């Protein structure tokens, strides 16, 4: 997780380097956007952390059903919170942008960023929540690889390429595509865990990590 946060910090520095040629207003808008992302993601990062602890505790206790229910409830709560946050940002994007900057051009860029990215915010939030489950079952490599893929492999190169082709809007769309790539990878990794049959000789305490969508038939009986 420490490596993951380090990569995110380096990625933000790289984004600053990519956006700097677009002018001071675009750079100021990036600062505003970073604050908005930090503010809006706080709910989902805390939900992910809570799910991680819940999953780890119940995995150790052999409570397969509680883990599955906890993941399902967390996902649906994340979807509901995302809908509320996205709707508020879209409908109030003007006043929200004005809170952070007095420059008209910076506000316009910030509003455009919200308009482009808010409808796809679920890609980010759902990924973050599911990462809590992966961390709870000690599969911390999945969130790390997701960060490398989403930010390093997809978002940064696309920000550079689309930025030169479509300007600041291209950088915004690169953010959306990066979120989508992270979610696809996370869902594939979750499906792989869910579809993996228990190994011979493993008891239920081990098999609890098979996946949040597994049915009771997958767990067997003592």
SVG drawing of the C-alpha trace seen along z (x, -y; Angstrom):
<svg xmlns="http://www.w3.org/2000/svg" viewBox="-28 -36 35 69">
<polyline fill="none" stroke="black" stroke-width="0.4" points="0.0,0.0 2.9,-2.3 4.3,-1.7 0.8,-2.3 0.6,-5.8 4.1,-6.6 3.2,-5.8 0.1,-8.0 2.2,-10.9 4.7,-10.5 1.7,-10.3 0.4,-13.7 3.8,-15.3 3.8,-13.8 0.3,-15.2 1.6,-18.7 4.4,-18.4 1.9,-17.4 -0.5,-20.2 2.0,-23.0 2.4,-23.8 -1.4,-24.6 -1.0,-27.7 -1.4,-29.0 -5.2,-28.7 -5.1,-25.0 -2.5,-24.4 -4.7,-26.2 -7.7,-24.1 -5.7,-21.0 -5.0,-22.1 -8.8,-22.7 -9.6,-19.4 -7.1,-17.6 -8.7,-19.2 -12.2,-18.1 -11.0,-14.5 -9.4,-14.4 -12.6,-15.7 -15.1,-13.5 -12.9,-10.4 -12.6,-10.6 -16.0,-8.8 -15.0,-5.9 -11.5,-5.6 -12.9,-5.3 -15.5,-2.8 -12.7,-0.8 -10.6,-0.9 -13.6,0.3 -14.3,3.1 -10.6,4.2 -10.8,4.5 -14.2,6.2 -13.0,8.7 -9.8,9.5 -11.5,10.1 -14.3,12.3 -11.9,14.2 -9.8,15.1 -13.0,16.1 -14.2,18.3 -17.3,16.3 -17.7,16.7 -21.3,15.4 -20.5,12.3 -17.6,11.4 -19.9,11.9 -22.7,9.8 -20.2,7.2 -18.8,6.8 -22.3,6.7 -23.5,4.0 -20.3,2.0 -20.6,2.1 -24.3,1.0 -23.5,-1.8 -20.7,-2.9 -23.0,-3.0 -25.6,-5.1 -23.0,-7.5 -21.5,-7.9 -24.9,-8.7 -25.5,-11.5 -22.0,-12.9 -22.0,-12.9 -25.4,-14.5 -24.4,-17.2 -21.2,-18.0 -23.0,-18.1 -25.9,-20.3 -23.7,-22.6 -20.5,-22.6 -20.5,-26.3 -20.7,-27.3 -18.3,-24.4 -15.7,-25.7 -16.2,-29.2 -15.3,-28.2 -11.8,-27.4 -10.8,-30.1 -11.6,-33.6 -10.4,-33.3 -13.2,-32.9 -11.1,-30.7 -10.0,-28.5 -13.6,-28.1 -14.7,-27.2 -12.0,-24.5 -13.0,-23.1 -16.6,-23.0 -15.8,-21.2 -13.7,-18.7 -16.7,-18.0 -19.0,-17.7 -16.8,-15.2 -15.7,-13.1 -18.6,-13.1 -20.8,-10.7 -18.0,-8.1 -17.0,-8.7 -18.5,-5.2 -15.6,-3.6 -13.2,-5.1 -15.3,-4.6 -16.3,-1.0 -12.6,-0.2 -11.6,-1.8 -14.3,0.1 -13.3,3.5 -9.7,2.8 -10.7,2.9 -11.9,6.5 -8.6,7.5 -6.5,5.9 -8.7,7.7 -7.9,11.1 -4.2,10.2 -4.3,9.9 -2.6,6.4 -0.8,7.0 -4.2,6.5 -4.6,2.8 -1.0,2.2 -1.1,3.6 -4.4,1.7 -2.7,-1.6 0.2,-0.9 -2.2,0.0 -4.7,-2.8 -2.3,-5.6 1.0,-4.6 0.1,-2.6 -3.2,-4.3 -3.9,-7.7 -0.4,-9.3 0.4,-8.3 -3.1,-9.1 -3.0,-12.5 0.1,-13.3 -1.2,-12.0 -4.7,-13.3 -3.5,-16.5 -1.5,-17.3 -4.4,-16.2 -7.4,-17.7 -6.0,-20.1 -7.1,-20.1 -10.2,-18.2 -8.0,-15.3 -6.4,-15.2 -9.9,-15.0 -10.9,-12.1 -7.7,-10.3 -8.8,-10.4 -12.1,-8.7 -10.4,-6.1 -7.8,-5.4 -10.6,-4.9 -12.4,-2.6 -9.3,-0.5 -8.8,-0.2 -12.3,1.0 -12.1,3.5 -8.9,5.0 -10.4,5.1 -13.6,6.8 -11.6,9.4 -9.4,10.0 -12.5,10.4 -14.2,12.7 -11.0,14.8 -11.1,15.1 -14.8,15.9 -14.5,18.6 -11.5,20.3 -12.5,23.6 -11.2,24.5 -8.0,26.4 -8.1,30.0 -7.5,30.3 -8.2,26.7 -10.8,26.0 -13.5,23.4 -11.3,20.9 -9.0,20.8 -11.7,21.0 -13.4,17.9 -11.1,15.9 -12.5,17.5 -14.6,14.5 -17.5,12.2 -20.0,13.6 -19.4,17.3 -22.5,19.3 -22.6,21.4 -22.1,24.5 -18.6,23.4 -17.6,23.5 -18.4,27.1 -19.0,28.3 -16.7,29.3"/>
</svg>
